[in-house]
């Protein structure tokens, strides 16, 4: 699910993607 095949991604982009992913999961869980 996570794009680990992109080594040119720097730490900031990965952190932002993780933050957005967790935010989406939290919103979905809160909707239940």
N, CA, C and O atoms as CSV, one atom per row, in Angstrom:
chain,resi,resn,atom,element,x,y,z
A,1,UNK,N,N,0.843,-1.197,0.000
A,1,UNK,CA,C,0.000,0.000,0.000
A,1,UNK,C,C,0.885,1.257,0.000
A,1,UNK,O,O,0.558,2.258,-0.638
A,2,UNK,N,N,1.989,1.188,0.713
A,2,UNK,CA,C,2.877,2.351,0.768
A,2,UNK,C,C,3.889,2.279,-0.368
A,2,UNK,O,O,4.420,1.206,-0.653
A,3,UNK,N,N,4.162,3.399,-1.018
A,3,UNK,CA,C,5.095,3.415,-2.161
A,3,UNK,C,C,6.541,3.298,-1.718
A,3,UNK,O,O,7.274,4.287,-1.720
A,4,UNK,N,N,6.963,2.083,-1.331
A,4,UNK,CA,C,8.353,1.891,-0.916
A,4,UNK,C,C,9.276,1.746,-2.119
A,4,UNK,O,O,10.498,1.737,-1.970
A,5,UNK,N,N,8.689,1.631,-3.324
A,5,UNK,CA,C,9.510,1.451,-4.525
A,5,UNK,C,C,9.980,2.792,-5.078
A,5,UNK,O,O,10.475,2.852,-6.204
A,6,UNK,N,N,9.835,3.858,-4.314
A,6,UNK,CA,C,10.282,5.173,-4.781
A,6,UNK,C,C,11.407,5.664,-3.866
A,6,UNK,O,O,11.141,6.362,-2.887
A,7,UNK,N,N,12.653,5.310,-4.171
A,7,UNK,CA,C,13.780,5.687,-3.301
A,7,UNK,C,C,14.148,7.163,-3.413
A,7,UNK,O,O,14.873,7.684,-2.565
A,8,UNK,N,N,13.658,7.843,-4.451
A,8,UNK,CA,C,13.990,9.258,-4.618
A,8,UNK,C,C,13.117,10.143,-3.730
A,8,UNK,O,O,13.240,11.368,-3.755
A,9,UNK,N,N,12.240,9.523,-2.950
A,9,UNK,CA,C,11.382,10.285,-2.032
A,9,UNK,C,C,12.197,10.686,-0.805
A,9,UNK,O,O,12.820,9.831,-0.176
A,10,UNK,N,N,12.201,11.941,-0.466
A,10,UNK,CA,C,12.965,12.346,0.716
A,10,UNK,C,C,12.121,12.151,1.980
A,10,UNK,O,O,10.940,11.813,1.901
A,11,UNK,N,N,12.732,12.364,3.130
A,11,UNK,CA,C,12.050,12.072,4.399
A,11,UNK,C,C,10.838,12.975,4.596
A,11,UNK,O,O,9.827,12.545,5.152
A,12,UNK,N,N,10.931,14.227,4.143
A,12,UNK,CA,C,9.814,15.152,4.349
A,12,UNK,C,C,8.578,14.687,3.593
A,12,UNK,O,O,7.475,14.693,4.139
A,13,UNK,N,N,8.757,14.283,2.337
A,13,UNK,CA,C,7.605,13.829,1.544
A,13,UNK,C,C,6.986,12.589,2.176
A,13,UNK,O,O,5.764,12.459,2.237
A,14,UNK,N,N,7.842,11.672,2.648
A,14,UNK,CA,C,7.308,10.463,3.278
A,14,UNK,C,C,6.543,10.813,4.544
A,14,UNK,O,O,5.491,10.234,4.816
A,15,UNK,N,N,7.066,11.760,5.322
A,15,UNK,CA,C,6.382,12.154,6.554
A,15,UNK,C,C,5.036,12.791,6.223
A,15,UNK,O,O,4.044,12.554,6.912
A,16,UNK,N,N,5.007,13.605,5.159
A,16,UNK,CA,C,3.737,14.242,4.783
A,16,UNK,C,C,2.731,13.192,4.318
A,16,UNK,O,O,1.551,13.265,4.661
A,17,UNK,N,N,3.197,12.218,3.540
A,17,UNK,CA,C,2.289,11.166,3.071
A,17,UNK,C,C,1.757,10.371,4.252
A,17,UNK,O,O,0.575,10.029,4.295
A,18,UNK,N,N,2.632,10.075,5.213
A,18,UNK,CA,C,2.193,9.308,6.382
A,18,UNK,C,C,1.187,10.116,7.192
A,18,UNK,O,O,0.196,9.577,7.685
A,19,UNK,N,N,1.453,11.416,7.324
A,19,UNK,CA,C,0.519,12.271,8.071
A,19,UNK,C,C,-0.848,12.285,7.391
A,19,UNK,O,O,-1.874,12.181,8.063
A,20,UNK,N,N,-0.870,12.412,6.067
A,20,UNK,CA,C,-2.150,12.444,5.343
A,20,UNK,C,C,-2.842,11.084,5.438
A,20,UNK,O,O,-4.063,11.006,5.577
A,21,UNK,N,N,-2.046,10.012,5.362
A,21,UNK,CA,C,-2.634,8.670,5.440
A,21,UNK,C,C,-3.278,8.452,6.805
A,21,UNK,O,O,-4.389,7.930,6.900
A,22,UNK,N,N,-2.568,8.860,7.869
A,22,UNK,CA,C,-3.125,8.695,9.210
A,22,UNK,C,C,-4.348,9.584,9.401
A,22,UNK,O,O,-5.300,9.194,10.078
A,23,UNK,N,N,-4.328,10.773,8.810
A,23,UNK,CA,C,-5.482,11.663,8.919
A,23,UNK,C,C,-6.701,11.054,8.247
A,23,UNK,O,O,-7.809,11.129,8.777
A,24,UNK,N,N,-6.498,10.449,7.078
A,24,UNK,CA,C,-7.617,9.821,6.368
A,24,UNK,C,C,-8.144,8.637,7.171
A,24,UNK,O,O,-9.356,8.453,7.284
A,25,UNK,N,N,-7.247,7.838,7.725
A,25,UNK,CA,C,-7.690,6.684,8.520
A,25,UNK,C,C,-8.451,7.153,9.750
A,25,UNK,O,O,-9.458,6.555,10.130
A,26,UNK,N,N,-7.968,8.228,10.373
A,26,UNK,CA,C,-8.647,8.731,11.568
A,26,UNK,C,C,-10.047,9.222,11.220
A,26,UNK,O,O,-10.997,8.980,11.964
A,27,UNK,N,N,-10.175,9.918,10.078
A,27,UNK,CA,C,-11.499,10.427,9.686
A,27,UNK,C,C,-12.434,9.268,9.380
A,27,UNK,O,O,-13.616,9.311,9.724
A,28,UNK,N,N,-11.908,8.229,8.731
A,28,UNK,CA,C,-12.748,7.064,8.411
A,28,UNK,C,C,-13.176,6.368,9.697
A,28,UNK,O,O,-14.331,5.967,9.836
A,29,UNK,N,N,-12.246,6.226,10.636
A,29,UNK,CA,C,-12.593,5.565,11.903
A,29,UNK,C,C,-13.597,6.410,12.675
A,29,UNK,O,O,-14.494,5.868,13.321
A,30,UNK,N,N,-13.457,7.730,12.617
A,30,UNK,CA,C,-14.387,8.597,13.345
A,30,UNK,C,C,-15.768,8.561,12.705
A,30,UNK,O,O,-16.770,8.851,13.358
A,31,UNK,N,N,-15.815,8.200,11.411
A,31,UNK,CA,C,-17.117,8.185,10.735
A,31,UNK,C,C,-17.918,6.937,11.112
A,31,UNK,O,O,-19.138,6.915,10.950
A,32,UNK,N,N,-17.243,5.903,11.612
A,32,UNK,CA,C,-17.962,4.669,11.955
A,32,UNK,C,C,-18.884,4.884,13.155
A,32,UNK,O,O,-19.567,3.954,13.584
